[in-house]
Amino acid sequence: FLEKVWGKTGSKIYGPKAGQDYLDNELRFSLLCQAALEAPRVLSLNCSKYFSGPYGEDVLFIANDWHT
């Protein structure tokens, strides 16, 4: 996956050319933030007597103010 993405964008992950942003970067980054906020809600992290979830109990969500 990353090989394909990196091969298409090279070092231009924020825009079509170096020093130029994509026109819809605000939308892209806001969608990324919204998806990150949905993750704890939609991932199966519940524990019960019979099931501890795919990630166990040691789950940590880290919020960052910069798109990754």
Helices and strands as residue ranges (DSSP letters): H 2-9, H 25-42
